[in-house]
């Protein structure tokens, strides 16, 4: 939860800067459309700066602190909902706004719909809170009447009739947001959202050690962080900082290799373990057992099942080389396939993996009914690294080629920009057992 709120604060600040700069840019011309003098431009920009960073900054800071404090309370509230009700309280002094004073004393169960929209804070500089009270100590409020009061407390019409205060109708824990999800700062068109988000996430990754991929808009970034959090909960570990190749390799993805047969045929889980290690999860591969319910066994036939495409929310689709160069007809009129040579296959493989990133490469072994999957990483300069997480060894592509069946397609899937399938992840990897190595 803390990571999600940190990300929200980081992104909110970035979108605020975007709006501030946009407004400053619009100040270059006066009301008649003429270019302003530098002195006039400077004066107007300073006004914008004062509005964003003096008038509003303190209110935004106080709101963020209040949201974080209330979010921290929620764990205790959830744990005690069998014994306690939740009561709304104001600061009970002369500075409390009238519409918030009307909420004072509202007492309802923690799972009442009222708290989904009116859990404090309910406005800029709001000092309200919610406290646990023993069941039976206070009479329960009427939920519908409480909601009506909440609506009134979060209604403030501007001169156009728009309700400026409706943005506060959210719960920082349920919505997993530190700032209002409908705040005007978030309102930009999709192209600008992607550009601003892409710029911000690079800084966010540097500051936090996270590995949110580029190319995602603000909504997709939040979903990515949700996915990391869900992975932590499934594996019961904390995600650390992204690992370098050296930190992630060296049989660490598969420390039991050679000790049992199940760890010598589990390449499907090894590539997943390695990718998660690169993302900061200290995990190792589970063994493959040739039984229908074993997840690595099932992955042997669909390695892409371990991942989720963040754009579609579905299992991603692998790309594949086409091993057939052409089809011809022999003298008897029979159609036969002419298969590609290695130079054609390699050219096609280069095209399928031209984007920098980490890929899973699945091949079929020559004269065998089995295959293998390993990791390929393409760097920004174009150079590539082939790594087999099952054995912990790097290998040149030319070292794989003699054993690969060229009559079968080579399947590739870029994985560093995919979310983790948390429905099955704890059947693929487990937290590293430090005494395994």
N, C-alpha and C positions, 0 to 999 in steps of 0.2 A: 504493500500500500504506500509506504514512504516513497518508493521509487516513482510510482505513478504521480503522486502529488508533486514531487520534485520536477518531474518532466513537465507537468502542467504549468508550474510557476516559470520554468525556463522558457517554454513556448509562449506563454502569455506576455512575458517581458519582450520577447522578440517581435511579436505581432504589434505590441504597443509601439515599439521603435519604428516599425514599418509605417504605422498610421501617422506618427509624428513627422517622419521624413516626407511622407506623401503630402501632408498638410503644409509643410515648409516649402516643398516644391511648387505647390499651387499658389504660394504667396509671391512668386516672381513677378506677377503682373497685377496691376491695380484694377479697380472696378471698371475702368474704360478699356481694359485690355492692353494698356501700355506697360512697357517694362519699367519696374520701379527703380528708383535710385538705390545705391547700395545702402545708404543711411536708412531709408524707409524699409528696405528688405530686412536689414539687421534688426530694426525695431520690432517688426512684425514677427520675425522668427523667435526673438527673445520672449515675446508674449506667448507664443506657442510652447516654448520650452518651459516657461513658468507655469502654464496651465497643466501640461503633462507631468512635469517633474517636481512641482512644488504643491500646487493646489490638489492634484490627484494622487501623487505618489504616497503621501502619508495615509490617505484613505485606503489605497490599495494594499499597502503594507499591513495596516491594522486588520483589514479583511482577511488577508492571507494567514496572519498569525491566528486569528479567531477560528478560521476554517480548520487549520492544522490542529489546534487544540481540541476542537469539537470532534474531529476525526479520530484523534487519539483516545477520546472518551468512549468511542463507539464499541470498542472491543469489550470493555467492562459492561457496557449497556447490553450487548448481545449475550454475554455470559450470565448476566443476572436477570434476564427478562422473565424467568420463571418466578422470581421473588419480588421484583420491583416494577413499578410503573415509572413513566418518565414525565417530569413536570417542567413546563416552560417558565422561566423566571427572567425578569428584567433586572437592571442595576438598581431599581427602586429609588431613584433620586430625581431631582428636578430637571435633569437633562434628558430623561426618557421621553421619546416622542409618543404622542397620544395613542397612535394606532398600534404601537408596540406594547404600550401599557395594557391594552385590551387583551393581549395574549398572556399576560402574567397569570400564573396559576393553572393554566390549561394542563390537565392531567389525563394521560392516555397511555395505553400499552405501547411499547417500543415499535411493534409492527403495525401500528395504526397508520393508514395512508396519510394522515396529517403530517407525520414526521418526514415523509418522502419529499415534501415540498417546502415545509416551513421549519425545518430543523435549523437553529440559528448558526451563523449570523444571517439576518434578514435585511441587510442593507449596508451601505458604507457607514463606517464608524459605529455599527451596531454592537452593543456590549451585552446583548442577551445571552443566556445560556440555557442548558437543559440539565436537570439533575435527576438522579434516581431517588424514588421515594417508596417506602414500604407499601405493598398492596394493602388496601383497607384503611390506610391512614387518611387519605383524601378521597372524596367522591370522584368517580370518573366523569369527565366532561363529555358533552355531546359532540361526537366526531364531526358531524356535518356543520354544526354551529362553529366549531373550532376552525374548520376549513374556511368558512365564510369570513371569520375574523382574520385568518391568515391572508386571504385574498385582499382584504381591505388594507392590511398592513403592508402589502407589497403592490400597492397601486399608487402610481404617481404619474399623472398624465402631463405630457408636454403640450406645447401650443398647437401641435398637429393632431392631438388626441391619442398619441401613442403612449402605452404604459411603460415608462422607463424602468420601473421597479420590478417588473415581472421577471427580469433576469435572475433575481435572487430566489426564485422558486426552484430550488434544487437541494440535494443533500450531498455534502462533500464526500461522504463514505459510499453511499449507494451509487452516485454518479462518478465517483473516483476522480473528482476534479477539485482543485483548490480554489479556482476562480469560476464565476458563473459561465456555464457552457454556452449561453446565448449572449455573452457580452459583445458589444459592437466591434471590439478589437478582432474577434474571430471572423467577422464578416468581410471576406475578400473573395474575389472570383477564383475559380478553381486553378487557373494558371498561376496566379499570384500566390495562392496557398501553397502549391507545389514548390514554387521557387523559394519563397520565404522559409518554408518548412525544411527544404533540402539544405539551405544555408545554415539554419539553426541547428539541425541534427548533427552536423559535422562538429560544431563547437560543443554540443551536448555530449557527444561520444568522447571527446578529448577531456572534458571536465569530469565526467562520471566513470570513464572506462567502459561504457556500454558499447554495443555494436548494432544499434538501430541502423538499418541500411538506408542509403540515399534513395531518392525517387519516390518516397511515400509522402502523402499529404498528412496534415496534422491528425486527422481521424485515424488513418492507417498506422501512424506512429504510436498512437495510444493503444491501438489493438495489438501492435507488436509487443509493447511493454506489458500489456495484459497477458499475452501469450507466455512471455518470460516468467511472469509471476505465477501463472498456472503451472508452468513446468517446475518451478521451485516447490510448489505445494505437492505436486505429484511425486517428485523425487525426494522430498523432505530434505533439501539442501538449499544453501544460499548461493546465488550466482555471484561470482567474483568478477574481476576485470578480465576483459578479453585476453586470451593467451596468444603468444607468438607461436610460430611453428615449433621452435625448439622446446617451448614449455608444454606443448600439447602432444608431442610425438614420443618416440623412444619406447614403444610397447606400452605406453601409459593407457592408450585406448583399449588394449587387450592384454593385460599383464599375465593372464593364464594361458597364453598361447603355448601349445605343445604339452600342457599338463593333462588335458583331457581332449578327447576327440571333438567334443562340442565347441571347443575354443579354436579348433583348426578349420572349422567349416562355417564360421559365424561372420564372414566378411560383411554380411548385410547389416549387422548391428555394430560392427567395428567402424564403418564409415560414418554412421550416425554419432557414435561416441566421440570420434575425432572432431566432427563438426561442432558438437556441443562443447567440447573442450575449448575450441577456438573462440567460442562465445562466452567463456568464463565459467562453464559448469564442470566441476571436478568429478567426472564420471568415467566408468569403464563399461565395456560391452558385456551383455549377457550372452550365455552360450546358446548355441542352436541345438535343439533336440528334434529329431525327425518324428514329431508328433503333430497332428493337425492343429492343436490349440497353442502351440509354441509360436510366439510372435516372430522371432528370427526365421523360423521355418516358413512362415507365411510371407515374410519379406523377400525370401528367395525368389518368389514368383512375381513380386511387385514392389520393388525397392522404393518406389515413389510414395508408397502408403505412409511412410514415416513423416511426411511433410504436408503442409497446407499452403496453398497459394494465397497470399494476403489480399490479392485483388478480387478473387472469386470466392474465397472461403472453402474451396474444394481441393481434392487431391490434385497436384499438378500433373501435367502431361509431359512425359519424356520426349526428347527429340532423338532421332535415330538416323544413322547413315543408311543409304540404299545400296546394298551389296551388288545389285545387278546393273551392269553397264548398258546392256541391251538384250533383246530377245531375237533369236534368229531361227531359221527353218533349215533342217538338214535335207539331204537328197530324197529321203522317204516322206518328206512333208511333216516331220515331227518338230514341234517348237522346243527350243532349248534356250537356256539362259547363258549369257556371256557375263562372267563375274568380273568385277573391277579389280585392278591391280592395286598394290599398296599405295602408289603415288596418288591415285585417284581417291582412295579411301582417306588418306591423310589430309588431302586438300579439303575434302568434305568435312572431316572432323575439325579441322582448323576453323572452318566457317561456322560450324555449330557452337564452337567454344571461343569465339573471337572477343566476347565481352570479358573484361577482367572480373575474376570471381573464383569461387570454389565449386567444382563440379564432381558429381558421382558418375563414373564411367563403368558401364556394365558390358562385359564381353562373354562370348561363348568360347570354351576351349576347343581346339581342333581335335577331332576324332573322339570326343567325349560328350556325354549327355549333361554336362554341368558347365558352370561358368564362374565368373568372379566379378566383384565390384570393388573399385578402389577410388582414390581421390586424385583429382587433377586440379591444380591451382594455376590460373593464368594471371600474371602480374600486369600492371599498367604499361610497362615497357614492352610487353608482348612475350616475354620469356615464360616458360611453363615448368611446373614441378609435378612429377608423378609420385604419389606416396601411397603405400599399402598399409593402412592402419592395423590390419590383421597381423602382419609380421613385423611391423615397425620399421620397414625399410623403404628407402627411396629407390627409384629405378628409372632408367631412361625408357622412353616409349619403345625404342628399338629393342629393348630387352623383353618386352611383352609380345612384340609382333610375331615371332616364330611360333608361338603357342596359340595364337588366336585364329579362330575359324573365320576366314574372310568371306564365307558364303552366308554368314549370319550378320544381321545388323548390329552395329555398335551403338548402344543407347547412352545418352548423356542427359544429365539433369543438373542445372545450376541450383545449388542449395543454400548458399550464403544469404540469399534474399528471400528465403522461405520460412514460414512459421513452423513450429514443431507440432506434430499431431499428439496432443496431450492425452488423447483417449488411449493410446497404446505405448506412450514413451517409457513407462516404468516396466514394460515387458521387453524393451530393447536395450536399455542401459540401466545402470544402478550407480549409486554413489561409490566413488573409488574406495576400495578396501586397501588401506595403506600397507598391509602385510602380505599383499598378493604377489608383489614383484619379486 
